[in-house]
Amino acid sequence: MPTLTPAPQMPWPVTRPFRMHPGLKRLPAAPAVDVPPLFMRDALAGAYADEKAAVLQAPGPNALHGEPDAEVLQAIAQAYAAQTGVHLHATADALAGGMQEDFVVLHDEPAGMRARFLAVCFPSNWSPAEKLGLDFTAIHAPVADNALLQAGAAGIVDMAFRKASMLRHVWLITPGADLSQHPESRRSRWEDALLQAEISLSGRLIDQVFFRVERQTTLPLPALQRAVFFIRVMVGGLVDVLSVEPSRAAELREALLSMSDAVVHYRGMQAVRERLLQELQALG
């Protein structure tokens, strides 16, 4: 069974028109009421741990890359315990498997911030191994319509990884519910969703696909010349997520309609965008 976040708990970061932009929000230095936390631990923590264990033990693509610093791992464990009340051992395996977030450790070097350790069990169709040693600009080079991200790279890195914890959401529509969507091992592709739609009672593609959100947060550790980038993946059935607010189908349609061809191609949606637009219009 897929690990699905209940629709009312799914973030809805869809904006219109669609733009690839930083979208950063500053997080407080200390926990506060009604303020987004650095970490999210919920009732699905056990299911996430099971899925992470399966990834970490699988013979396929490795989830851990590089060599972690003991001081950084200790800082992560302390921050996690302070915010969630859950005490995890300060080891790469314990943190990678015990937190619902994946994480990347960056080193502040003379040439800039570079990814030197990755613990990523749930990538969204990208290979963590290929990001090891890269800086912000190189990591985001393959992203379509990345001009705003690249133009602001120096400021983003300085603010989010040296000065203050930040929050950002990235959303996707995917043909599968798996938390892990490594390009070498993902099980569901758009052609599978199209086939399922054809043989389903409703005949709708929209019933076969999922809304995926990456909740991204940062933890600067300037005293160590390090920073940590956390990625919490959440997945919900698209129709269920749309049903939370009656305006969402129209909002999503506007966002998809405003996507450039480059973004549609980057997200692999060339063969399905028009059909999704039609079905969203019928819902709206």
N, C-alpha and C positions, 0 to 999 in steps of 0.2 A: 504494500500500500504506500502511496506517495505521502510525504510529510508536507501537508498543506497548512498554511497559516489561515485561521478563520478570516473570512472576508472583511468583517468589521475592523479587524486589527491590521489589515494591510494598509500601508501608506498609499496615498494617491498623489504622486508628484507630477502628474500629467499637466503640462502647460501648453497653451496655444498662442502663437504658432510654435511648432517644435524647433528648438535650437540646441545645438551642442554648446553648453556653457558651464562654467564652474558651479554656480548655484550653491555657494558655500554659506553656511550659517554658523555663527560662533556659539560654542558651548561654554557653560560657566566653569570657573575654576574649581568649584565645589558643588556637590549635589544640592539641588533646590527643588521645591515643589513646582510641579507643572513645567519643568524644564527638561528637554530631551537628554537622556543619559548617554554616556560614552558607549556603554554596553546595553544589550537587551537580553534578559534571561526570562523565559516564559514557560508555560506548561509543556511546550514541545522540546524542552532541553534534553530529555531522555531519548527522544526520537532522533534529534540531531546528533547526539553522541553515538547512537547506533549506526547512523549513516556515515559519520566520520570514521568510526572504527572500521567499517567495511572498506572505505576508500584507503585508509592508512595500511590495511592488511592485504589489499588486493595486489595481484601481480602486475597490474597495468601501470599507467603513468604515476610517477611518484608525486606525493603532495608536499613533501618537505625538500627544500633546496637551499644550499648554502650552509654556513656555520653560524649559529646564534650566539650572542653574547650572554653570559650568565647574568650580568647586571641588568640587561634589558629584560630578560625573562623574569627576573625577580620584580622589576618595576611593573611589568604587565600583571603578574600574579597579585601584587599588592593593590594595584588599581582595581582589579577585578573583584577582589575580596571586599575592598572598601565600598564598592558600589553595589554589588550583588549579594554580599554576605556568604558567598561560596568560596572556599579556600581550595585552590588547585596547586599542585606541586609546580615549582618554577622550573619545569623542563619543557622542551619543545613538544614532546609527545603528549604530556599531560595538558598543556595549554591548547594545543591543536585539537585534541580530542574532547576536551572538557568545556571549552567555550563554544557558544553557537556562532561566534564570529570566526572567520579566517583572519590571518594577519600577515603583514609584510613589515620587516624591519629595514629602515633606511639609515645609512651612515652619512653623516655630514662631512664630506671630504673637500679638499681644495678645489676639485672640479665640480662640486655640487653634491646634492643628495642622490645617493644611489641605493638601489635595492640589493641588500646583501644577504637577506634571509627571507624565504617565503614559506609560510605554512598555509597552503590554500587547497582545501579539500573540495570546494564547491565553485570552481571557475565558471564563468558565463561564456562558454565557447572560446576560451583563450588558454594558452599553455603557460602555466607558471614558470616552467623551466626556461622559457624564452625571455623572461623578464629579469632574470638574475643578472645583476651588475649594471643594469640600465638606469639612466636618470629619468626625470619626469617627462622631458621632451621626447626621448626615445621610446618610452613606454607607451605614450599616446600617439606616436607617429602613425600607426595603422588606422586610427579612429577617423571615420569620415567627418568632413566639415569641422575639422579640429582647430580652425584658425583662432577662435576666441580662447580656447584652452592653451594653445601654444603661445599666443601673444601675451597672455597673462601668467605664463609658467613661473617666471622668477618671483612675482608677487604672491602667487598661490603657494609655492613651496616655502617662501619665507614666513607667511602668515600661518599656514596650516601645519607645518612641520618644524618650525623653530619657535613660534610665539604662542599660539593658542590652539586648543582643541576645536575642531570644526566638524560640521555635519553636512553631508550631501547625499542625495538620493539619485539613483539611475534606474530607469524602468525599461522593461523589455516585454515583448509578446513572444512566447516560445511555444513550440509544438509538443513539448514534454514537460512533465512535472518534476523530473529528477532535480535534486539540489545540485548534484555534480553534473555539469555539462561540459566536461573536458572534450575538446574536439576529436581526440583519439578514442574516446570511449562512450560518448553520449549515445543513448539508445533510440531517441525519437527525433525524426526529422520532419520537415514540412510535408514531404510526400506521404509520410505515414499518417499525418493529421488529415490530409486531403482524402486519403483512402478511407480512413475511419468515418469521415463526414459522409462519404458516398454510401456507406453501408449502414449508417445510423438511421434511427427512426426520424429524427428531425431533418436530416440532410444538411445541417448547418456546420460550417467549419468553426464558427465561433464557440460551439459547444465542445470542441475537441482541444482547444488551446488554453494557455495559461498566462497569467500576469505575473511577472517576475520583477522583484525590486532588490537592488543592492543598496543597503543602508551603509554608507561609508563614513567613518569617523577617524579622527587623527589624535595622536597623543605625542606632543613634542617632549623630548627628553634632552634639553639643551646642555645640561651638566655632563651628560654622557656623549654629547655630539651624535645623538641618535634620535630617531622618531619612529613611531609605529602607526601603520595604516591598517585599520580594521574594516572588514567587509562582512556584513550580516546579510545573507541571502534569505529572502522570503518569497514563497510561491503560493498562489491561489488560483482557483479556477476563474477564468476571465469573466464568464457570465455571472458568477457569484460576486465577484468584486464590483462589476458594473451595477449590480442590483442594489448596492448599498446606498447609492444616491441616483435619483432619476436622471440627473444631468450628465452622468458620466459617459454614457454611450455617445452622446453628441460631442463631448469634450475630446474623447479618444478619437473619434472620426476626424475632427478638426486637426488634431495633432498628426494623425497618419497622413491626412491630405496635404499637410504643409511640409512633410518630410521631403528633403531633396532626394533625387534618384540615387545619389551617392550613399546617403544614409540607409535607404531601403536596401541597396545592394550589400552594404556593410553588414546589415542585420539579417541578410539572407531571405528577405521577404518579397522578392520580385514577383514570385509566382502566386502570392496570396494577398497582396495589399488590396487589389481591386475588389476581390471577393469579400474581404473583411470590411471594406468601406460600404459595400452594398448591404451587408448583414447588420452593420452598426446603424446604418440609416433606417433600416426596417425596425430595429429595436427602439430607436429614438423617436 
